């Protein structure tokens, strides 16, 4: 009788643990973070391009870095340069497949953008919690800087 009681208790405990386990957070927080996702430069086309290049725009030239393939998805940076100064940074391509990607990148990309404008180079720090995106951002940023002949 003691074995049956122990077996029954163990089975019930296992079933309760299985049903209480949360497997995914996809979709959690999507509505509240989607509004702060990074945008393309003013007057620019948010459609990504696959290679480095430049195009004219009012206020300077825009250079698009190569697409950096990361574990969570592609990252691409475009910069607007006036004279020898970076005047704007946009991220037309970044991981946004699920709510967690959107949450991380809505926080990380504005920080990376501001660091780029402050440093005027690719010598910037990665954002904690967004290391993979930061590494892809820096790789694509360096490609755009090379296309603009800046270091």
GUDRENMI-982794 format. One record per residue (C-alpha): residue in three letters; x, y, z. Coordinates in steps of 0.05 Angstrom, whole numbers, plus 5000, padded with zeros to 4 digits. Layout:
// GUDRENMI-982794
alaXYZ
...
END
This chain:
// GUDRENMI-982794
unk500050005000
unk505750475016
unk508850374946
unk502250534911
unk501451174952
unk508551394936
unk507551234862
unk500851614860
unk503852224894
unk509852234847
unk505452174786
unk500852744808
unk506853184824
unk509953054755
unk503453214719
unk502553864759
unk509754074742
unk508753914668
unk502454334663
unk505354924701
unk511654974658
unk511555584612
unk514755404546
unk514756064508
unk514256814516
unk512956944442
unk507957504434
unk508957754505
unk510458494503
unk509858564427
unk504459094428
unk508059534479
unk514959504446
unk513059514372
unk511760264375
unk519060424392
unk522360004337
unk527760364299
unk525960724235
unk529360874169
unk532761544158
unk528362134142
unk526562124069
unk529961454060
unk527160804034
unk526860274090
unk527759704040
unk534459364052
unk539759283999
unk544458683996
unk551059033982
unk555059644001
unk553360253962
unk551760983964
unk546161423942
unk545062163943
unk540062483991
unk538863174017
unk543963354070
unk549262854050
unk550762174019
unk547861534046
unk552260914049
unk549260234063
unk553459704096
unk553458974078
unk548458504111
unk551458174172
unk548457484183
unk547657354257
unk544856764296
unk538157124305
unk537657434236
unk540757934189
unk543058634210
unk544459204162
unk546459924176
unk546260534132
unk549561184148
unk548761884122
unk555162274115
unk555963014105
unk563063244095
unk566962744137
unk561762704192
unk556362174204
unk549862564209
unk544862004212
unk544561254224
unk538960774204
unk538060034213
unk533459804156
unk534559064171
unk534858754240
unk532058134274
unk524558224286
unk521657524279
unk518557484348
unk516657914408
unk523257794443
unk527258044382
unk522858664378
unk523658784453
unk531258724452
unk532359124388
unk527559684407
unk532159814466
unk538959644435
unk538659974366
unk537360694390
unk543160614439
unk547760354384
unk545560914337
unk547061454389
unk553861144406
unk555561144331
unk553661884325
unk557762054387
unk563961634368
unk563661784293
unk566561084283
unk565260344293
unk569160354358
unk562960294402
unk560959834459
unk556059264451
unk549359334486
unk548658854545
unk543258344530
unk543758464455
unk550858224441
unk549157844377
unk545458434347
unk550958914370
unk556258494336
unk552258474271
unk550959224276
unk558359374285
unk560258924227
unk555359254180
unk557059944206
unk564459824191
unk562559614120
unk558660264110
unk564460664138
unk569160324090
unk564560484032
unk564461214055
unk572161204063
unk571661364137
unk574960974192
END
